[in-house]
Amino acid sequence: MVSEFEAQVRATNDKINARTGRPLVLALTVGIGLGLALLGSLIFVKEFYMIFAALLAGFTTFELASALRFAGRDVPRIPIVIAALAVVPASFYWLATGHWLVTLAGILFISVWRLVELISPSRRGSVGDVLKDLGAGAFIMAYVAFMAGFTVLLTAQDGGQWWTLAFLIVVVSVDTGAYASGLTWGKHPMAPNISPKKTWEGFAGSVAAAVIAGVLLALFMLQQPWWVGVILGLTIVATATMGDLAESLIKRDLGIKDISTWLPGHGGFLDRVDSSLLSAAAAYALFLIFT
């Protein structure tokens, strides 16, 4: 009896894993762990969020640089990690000015580092290849470090930590709604050439979940009118979906399934934060508009 039940559970789990492409239980465990660390940093002492953000920025820029190196771009990883880490405290203590200036300084730092590496014969390349390397370094800083810096910039504002928590909850709602409705009703691919598993039915579920979460968060966490929650939900579902598709396009271009395998059941850090990067900038803009 017990063995039959275990076999049924295992078979069901295998079907879900095959449908989603990931081990569900392991993915949920890692996701819950990251979520608890995030909650602790935002709710108790928001300065602790800098530690959480710095770890994510450091690991994510390193793994994306590694993926680009695997694809043939000679991207210096050490200066990229240093520059990404520097954006975090700059955004928290110097706000928008520090966010912009340190990002630009980081791009310059990475570029100079790569040019200095040309002294070594083994690190030389054609002018075109070197320019592509410089562009890849600037892309990582703009795509990961700068966009992630918006979460720190938002958290640093008076009451901003609640907006950070709110938009991240909406992002999770988007992923959950898309997963549940796509798994149950998904039949019509949304962007088959970019992300074959993403369906229009899943997108509809993500919209519904995002709007419901946005309204509840606006009323009970942000002390905003319900219609602000609708705007928040619709904005985040748009940016989260675009962020997810953008990362899928990067992986397809690189010819890989996951950016890395550091997070069991999730792939890499970028595979987890892709939906949050564009959403962070959108949430910061909404904070400035409505507060």
N, C-alpha and C positions, 0 to 999 in steps of 0.2 A: 504494500500500500504506500509506504513512505517512498520507496524507490520509484514507484510509478509517478508519484507527485513530483519528485525531484526531476525525473526525466521530462515531465511536462513543462516544468518551470525552465529547465535548461533549453528545451526546444523553443519555447516562447522567447526566451532571451536571445537565442541564436537568430531567430527571425527578426527581432527588433534590431539586433546588431547588424544584420545583413541589410536591413532597410535603411538604417541611418549611417552605416559605414563605421560605427564606433562601438566599443564595449560600454554599454549604458551604465552599469553599476559603477565601474571604475570612473567614468566621466562624471557621474553625479557626486561621487566621493570627493574628487579633486575640486569640483565646482563649489561644493559646500564649504570645503576648507578655505578656499580663496575668499568666498563670500563672508565667512566669519571674521577673517583677518581684516577685510575691508570695513565691515561694520564696526569692529573694535577701534580702528584708527579714526573713523569719522565721528562716532558718537561720543567717545570719552575725551580724547585730547586730539584736536584736529591737526596739531603739529606732527603727530605720529603718522598722518597720512603721507607726509613727505617720504618716510621710510618705505611705505608700501609702493608709492609711485616711483621712487628711485629704483627699487628692485625690478619692477615691471619694465621701466624704461631701459634699464641696463641690460636685462636679459633679452628683451625684445629687439633692441637695436643690434645686439651681438648676434642673435640668431638670424636676423634678416641680412646682416652683413655677411655671415657665414654662407647663407643660401645664395647670395649674389656672387660670392667668391667661387662657390661650387659651379655656378653658371658661367664663370669665366671673367668676372670683374674683379680686379685687384683692389678690394676695399679694405683700408686699414681698420681693424676692429678695435684696437686699444684706444685710439683717439675718439672714435665714435662713441664708445661707452663712456669715456671721460666727459665728452661734450654733453651727452644725454643726461648724465647725472647732474651736471652743472646747471642745466635748465630748471631742475626741480626747485632747489632753494632760491634761485633767482626769481622764479615765478611767484614763489610764496612770499618772499620778503620785499622784492622790488616791483612786484605786480607786473602790469603790462609792459612797462619799460624794460624790466629785467628779462621778461619772457622773450621779447623780440631781440634785444641786443645780444643776449647770451646765445640764442639760437644762431644768429648771424655770425657771432664770434666763433661758435662751434664749427660752422661750415667752413670758415676761413682756416681754423686750426686743423681740421681734417684735410683740407686741400693742401696746405703747406706741408703737412706730414707726408702726404702721398708724393708731392713733388720732391721732397728731400730723399725719399726712398729711391728715386731715380739714380742716385749716386751708385747704388748697388747694381751691378750688371744683371743680376737675376730678377730685379724688379722693374727693369726697363720695358718699354713698349712703344708702339707707334704713337704719334700725336693723337690720332683718333681714339686709340685704346685708352690713353691717359685721360683724355677729355671725358670719355665714358665713365672711367673710374671716379673722376671728380664729380660727375653728375650723379653717380650712384650714391656717393657719400652725402651729397646735398639732399638727395631724395630721401634717404633714411632719416636725416635730421628733420626735414620738413614733415614727412609722413608720420613718423613715430614720435620723436622727441618734442617737436613743436606742438603737434596736435594733442599729445598726452599732457603737455604742459598746461593746457586749458583746464584740465581737471584740478590741477594744483592752484592755478590762478583763481578759479571759481571757489575752491575750498577756502582760500585765504580771505575772501570777502566776509563781511559781517553777516552771519547767517548763511554763507555760501555753502557750508558743508551739507546743509539739508537739501540744497539744490543739486549738489553732486550726488548725494545718496538717491534723490528722487529720479534724476535722469538715468542713473545706473539701474535702478529698479525697473524703469520703463524699458531699458535695453534688455534686461533679463526677461521681462514680460513679452517683448517682441520675439526673442529667441524661443521662449516656451510656447507662445501662441502659434508660431510658425511650425514648430516641431510637432505639437499635438494635432493641429488641423491638417498639416501636410501628411503626417503618418496615417491619419484616419481617412482623409478624403482626397489626398493629393493625386491628381491624374494629369494635370496640364502643366508642363514645364514652363517656368518663368523665363529662364535664360539658359537653355540647354547647352549652348556652346561655352558657357562660363561656369555654371554651377548646376549640373544635371539633376540634383536632388531637390532643388528649390522649385516650388510649384506656386501657381496662382492661388490655389486653395490655402496653402500655407501662408501666403502673404495676406490673404483676407483674415485669417486667424490672428496674425500678428497685428494687424490694424485694430481689430476688435480688442485684443488684449492690451495694446498700448493705450488706446483711448480710455478704457475702463481704469487702468492703473493710473493714467495721467489725471483723470478727474478725482479719483480718491486721494491721490497724493497732493493735488492742489488744495483740496478742501481740508484735509486733516494733517498735513505736514507743512505745506508751504503757506497756508492761510491766504490763499488766492481764490478768486471766483472759479466756478466750475469750468467756464469757457476757457480759462487759461490752461486748465488741465487738458482740454481737448486739443488746444494748440500745441501744448507740450507733447502729447501723445502722437499726434500726426507728424510733428516735426521730427521726433526721434525715430519713428518707424521709417521715415524717409531716409534719414541719415544713416541709421543702423543698417538698413537694407543695402544702401549704396556702399557703405563701408565693407559689408560682407562680400558683396559682388566684386569690389575693387581688390580685396585680398585674394579672392578666388581667381581673378584674372592674373594677378601676379604669380600665383602658384602654377596656373596653367601655362603662363609664359615661360616659367622656369622649369616646367616639366616635373613637378613634385606634387605629392598629395598633401603633405603638411610641411610647414616651414621648418619644424624640428620635431623631436619626439620627447621633449623634456617633461611634458605634462601627460601622464598616462591617461589615455582615453580622450584627450583633447588635442594632441599634436604638440604645437608650440605655443608660446605666450601670445604671439601675434594672432594665432588662430582663435584665441580667447578674447582679445581686446580689439579685434578689427571693427566690430560694430560700435565700439565706444569712442573711437578716435574722432571721426567726424561729428559724432553726437556731442562730444565734449565742447567743441566750438559752438555748436548750435545752442546747447544749454547755457553757456556763458552769455551768448547774445540775448537769449530770452530773459536771463537774470537781469541784465542791464536794462532791458525794455520794461519789465514788470515790477522792478523794485526801486 
